[in-house]
Every structure is written in C-alpha cells, then in structure tokens.
C-alpha cells in the first residue's frame, strides 16, 4: 500500500467525524494488508499507523486524521474473528474463488468490513457504501467496486439479517 492510496483532507461539505471514520476504514484495510504481508501483530501495526499515519504530514502530502476507536476495533476484531469472517466471505464468493484466491487487498477489505458489520451499530448500508468507496480508492480502473458491493451485501445479509 502506498501513501497515494491514503485519504486526503476532508472536503468542506463532509464533517470531520465522518471523514475520520472514512479514513479509519481505509487505514484498517491497509493495516490488515500489512499484517498479512509482514506477519506483524495487531498491537504493533495499530501503534505504527496511529503514530505515522493518523494526521501525519510528510513531504509527499498529508494523511487524514482517523477515528482511532473505530480503527482499533476493526483491526482487532478482524484478527480475532478471522476464521468466522473468512467463512462468511467464502459463502459470499463463488465456489471457484475461495477467499484464499482473491487479491490480498480485497481480503483485508472484507475482513475490516465484516468486523465493522458485526461489532458496531453503524447502519449496514453505510458500512457497505464506505467499503465500496475504499475499493474504488485501491482499484480506480477496475470492476472491483461492483464485486465488493455484491460480496458485502451477501455477507451483511448473513451477519446482520435484522438490518434487512
């Protein structure tokens, strides 16, 4: 993941809390991706992100401030419930494409979104829309956003059926 995929300053029409929550979602996907690639534990990656990304300014640009509580929850819950989340993701994917075969960024995205779906009171449609936006940030040219929308809708119906 590169800094270019990080959220920038919030547009004036978007309030700071909403922007921080959006940034936390993107950072959670990046953190989970990093953990999978480098085999580092969640306490270490959480500390690294909070110290070096949340609101940091570098020569290349500025990182948005993230909602620390949401970020921590998504990373921890995604790791602690990874088997359950991966099973729900597998059920949402076609049989020939189990979660182990999909792009690692998408795997991280599905894990972070499922953690938020199951561990927060955020409306399910907000979670889906936000993570579809995250998919667009990572895959601006591809069809991944539509794929993510379909998989998250299926997962949401399983993980939070009362929302439908």
Secondary structure, DSSP 8 states (H G I E B T S, - for coil): --GGGS--S--TTS-HHHHHHHHHHHHHHHHHHHHHHH---HHHHHHHHHHHTTT-EETTEE-----HHHHHHHHHHHHHTHHHHHHHHHHHS-TT--GGGS-HHHHHHHHHHHHHHHH--S-HHHHHHHHHHHHHHH-TTSSHHHHHHHHHHHHHHHH-GGG-
